[in-house]
Amino acid sequence: MKKIILSLSVIGLLFSCKNDQKTTDKTAETTVKTPAEKITSKVENVNVEAFKACEEADCPILEISYLTITGAHAEAINKANQQQLIDIFNSAEEDAPQHASLKDAIGSFIDDYINFKHEFPDSHAEYEANISQEVRAETAQTLLLQTNYYLFTGGAHGYGATKYTNFDKKTGKALSTKDLIKNLDAFTAYAEKEFRKKYKLSKEENINAKGFLFEDNKFALPANIGITNNKVLLVYNRYEAASYADGELTITLDKEAVKNWLNY
């Protein structure tokens, strides 16, 4: 009788352990986190032959490629990106209309060139639009797109620039400087210190002492700020803080040194 009781006890213990294992496994399954949807990009190329106006007339030089995003909040990101590409073409036209699409903006640029050639048939000036994009960085919170562009519509020279656009991956929102930086005064003071160090300006010297063009002789952050995993990139485009001949001015900050002043 004792042997039977012992056997039943062992069976009960085994059954209990099995149930405990099932419970543990079930709990483990519910705590597994679903990975965030991956953001991917695709390069889209604009073919000048797609524009009917170019079938009957010479067209400007067009080398245009841009990114479309797939993944979380792709619609919002692509919409904002398309608008900034449209704005590049708007900057080349006086009183530019509000174009509904990138194709409309490029078509208007082409029409403007054809009209120019009709009005000045002996002119050797050629219009040119060169745009390219890349994903410069992706952090846990942000996606950074870099746009490089060059436009020429006659004159002594064209205009080229670099544009950074940071997107919040949770919302698809394009982030402004105020969105990125929570303590602008502290961040700006640190950036000025690094700017002076790079361009060999003492603390006592006027910020424009070496030919820079900061308004009211006061250091200011550039329009372009890019956030990567370990760096904060500052780019002053031509005319923003120096002459055209000086080209872009750049400062690269260690993200660790400024993290307390950032929101991302």
Phi, psi and omega in degrees: 000322178296323180296319180295315179299320179296318180296317179297324179295319179295317179298318179298320179295318179296317180298319179296318179296322181295317178296320179298321180296319178298316181298316180297315180297318180296318179297319180298320181296322184285343181264358178289127181276137175284127182296147179296146180298131184284137176266128177235161181229153179226137179276127176250132180251138178267124180260120182299334181291348179284351182259122185300325182301333183279352177284336186244355182210160174293141182246162177294168177284121181235119172230093189232122172223142182216170184257143164244142186253141171238151182122200184300129175057030182298324182300314180294319180295314181294323178296314179295321180293318177300320182295321180290331175290320176299318181297330176299316179289324177300327181292342181271350183241135173285137181053045182297137177289167177276097182287141183277339183210165177297322179298319178296319181295317179293320178300321178294321177298318178295314180299321179298320179292316180298318178296321177299317181292327176292322182283327181230071185297337181272355181288138178265002181293137177241133174283150179213140174225120181232117182225134174218154181224155174209156170280110183281325180197154172221121177254183178297333185249334189229157172239128181249116174260138175247128177245126173248131180216157176216129177236138175226126179227040182095177180093189184291324180199164177274195179225126177239151182203162173247136179232128174259136173228118178263131178244139172283118185291338181281336184236339186082005182286138171283127189267133176275174177301319180293331175290322184284324189243125182267342176230086185296321182297312181293318180296316181296319179297319179292318179298321178297318179300318180289324177298312180298322179295315182293318185260016171056053175247127179287164180297331182277339184285149171299141183299335179262015185299333181252028174094008176287165190236037178293136183296136179058027179055034182234128179300142178217153177289153178283169176290334184256113175230126181242135180254123174245188181295325183226005181226157168239121187258128177242126180231121172263116178284169182306139181077349183286321179218002181202175182287167178302318183296333180285345179069199179286146171250133183231145172226134176245119182257144173288121184299326179300325183286339184240007188301330181291346181255004183254152173266346184229000000 
